[in-house]
Amino acid sequence: MKEIVRYSLVLGVICFISGTLLAVVNSAAQPKIALQKEEAEKLALKEVVPQADDFRPVKEGEKLLYYSAYNKSGKLMGFAIKTEATGYSSDIQALTGLGLDFNIICVKVLSQNETPGLGSRIEETSFLEQFKGKDLGSFDKIEAISGATISSSALMDSIKKKISETKDELQREIKNAK
């Protein structure tokens, strides 16, 4: 009986030390992880609105609505909207670049954990290229990925929804920029 208690105490101490070390490492790594995510998002912003040099976040309270994209001379070039959708097996985060005519410049998937070889195909150039030049009225011309219709449809729907939600605000900003 004494042996069981002793082994239990030793195991408890080992678990406590391991848990504490894990918490310390996690808290030490958190700032680096946040910095890397921020840098990746900056690169993605430049990718979705390549003619812009400065991206200014537009927020409603703490919630990010979109980014306004400006060139070096301060001229409004377009917008970048961040979307999140629930795919087949994970959340899908994406950035979409919009021109001042509300046509899509580029779509970039920021993160997803969909099924490899199926849902993960939403990151393929052949799928994302279909968005270029499209506006809200022409999304029906974008073909979902065979075998990954839930993931590709979720991405399309999230982009359509976000454009619809922010369109009035974007139009006001375009009007004020002129």
DAQUI-V985463 format. One record per residue. RES is the residue in one small letter. PHI is phi in whole degrees, -180 to 180 (none if undefined). PSI is psi in degrees with one decimal (* if undefined). Layout:
{{RES/PHI/PSI} {RES/PHI/PSI}}
This chain:
{{m/none/-41.1} {k/-63/-35.5} {e/-64/-41.0} {i/-62/-43.1} {v/-64/-44.2} {r/-62/-47.2} {y/-62/-38.7} {s/-64/-42.8} {l/-65/-43.6} {v/-61/-45.7} {l/-63/-40.9} {g/-62/-43.2} {v/-65/-43.5} {i/-61/-45.0} {c/-63/-41.9} {f/-62/-47.0} {i/-63/-43.9} {s/-62/-44.7} {g/-63/-41.4} {t/-65/-45.1} {l/-62/-42.1} {l/-61/-42.8} {a/-64/-40.9} {v/-65/-46.3} {v/-63/-42.8} {n/-62/-45.9} {s/-69/-31.0} {a/-72/-33.4} {a/-83/-20.2} {q/-56/-45.8} {p/-62/-38.7} {k/-66/-41.0} {i/-63/-44.9} {a/-63/-40.8} {l/-64/-42.5} {q/-64/-39.5} {k/-64/-41.2} {e/-63/-43.8} {e/-64/-41.8} {a/-63/-38.6} {e/-68/-38.0} {k/-62/-43.3} {l/-64/-40.6} {a/-66/-38.3} {l/-60/-45.2} {k/-64/-32.2} {e/-72/-38.1} {v/-84/-23.0} {v/-133/77.2} {p/-65/-24.4} {q/-81/-2.2} {a/-98/151.9} {d/-118/-20.5} {d/-132/128.4} {f/-119/120.9} {r/-111/121.1} {p/-71/138.2} {v/-113/120.7} {k/-121/156.3} {e/-118/99.8} {g/69/-123.1} {e/-94/-11.1} {k/-83/126.0} {l/-75/123.9} {l/-90/-50.0} {y/-171/175.5} {y/-112/135.8} {s/-91/134.2} {a/-111/124.2} {y/-122/151.2} {n/-87/-176.3} {k/-63/-30.6} {s/-86/4.4} {g/88/11.5} {k/-84/133.8} {l/-66/124.7} {m/-108/-21.3} {g/162/-158.6} {f/-142/158.4} {a/-127/127.2} {i/-114/139.3} {k/-103/129.8} {t/-123/156.6} {e/-138/133.4} {a/-138/156.8} {t/-97/114.3} {g/-86/-154.9} {y/-68/-43.9} {s/-130/2.6} {s/-162/173.7} {d/-81/145.4} {i/-119/120.7} {q/-109/136.6} {a/-144/157.8} {l/-116/137.3} {t/-126/127.9} {g/-92/132.7} {l/-121/138.0} {g/-81/176.0} {l/-69/-15.0} {d/-92/5.9} {f/68/15.0} {n/-83/145.3} {i/-75/130.8} {i/-87/-48.0} {c/-164/150.2} {v/-122/134.4} {k/-130/122.8} {v/-80/122.2} {l/-85/-42.5} {s/-155/147.0} {q/-168/152.8} {n/-133/44.0} {e/-74/170.0} {t/-59/123.0} {p/-58/135.1} {g/85/-13.7} {l/-122/-91.2} {g/-61/-29.2} {s/-67/-11.9} {r/-69/-7.4} {i/-65/-14.0} {e/-90/-5.7} {e/-70/141.3} {t/-57/-39.6} {s/-60/-32.9} {f/-79/-47.9} {l/-68/-30.0} {e/-62/-26.2} {q/-63/-24.0} {f/-77/-26.9} {k/-57/129.2} {g/81/-3.9} {k/-82/148.7} {d/-116/-178.1} {l/-56/-35.0} {g/-76/-11.2} {s/-115/18.4} {f/-67/-23.1} {d/-68/-12.2} {k/-87/-6.1} {i/-86/125.6} {e/-89/129.0} {a/-68/158.9} {i/-81/127.4} {s/-62/127.3} {g/88/-6.3} {a/-140/38.8} {t/-65/-33.8} {i/-65/-47.5} {s/-66/-48.8} {s/-68/-37.9} {s/-68/-37.8} {a/-62/-42.2} {l/-64/-48.0} {m/-60/-46.6} {d/-63/-39.1} {s/-66/-37.1} {i/-68/-47.0} {k/-58/-45.5} {k/-63/-45.4} {k/-66/-40.1} {i/-63/-45.1} {s/-61/-42.2} {e/-66/-34.5} {t/-104/-3.5} {k/-58/-44.7} {d/-61/-43.9} {e/-65/-40.9} {l/-64/-41.5} {q/-63/-39.8} {r/-61/-41.9} {e/-66/-39.3} {i/-62/-44.8} {k/-62/-42.5} {n/-71/-24.6} {a/-78/-19.3} {k/-82/*}}
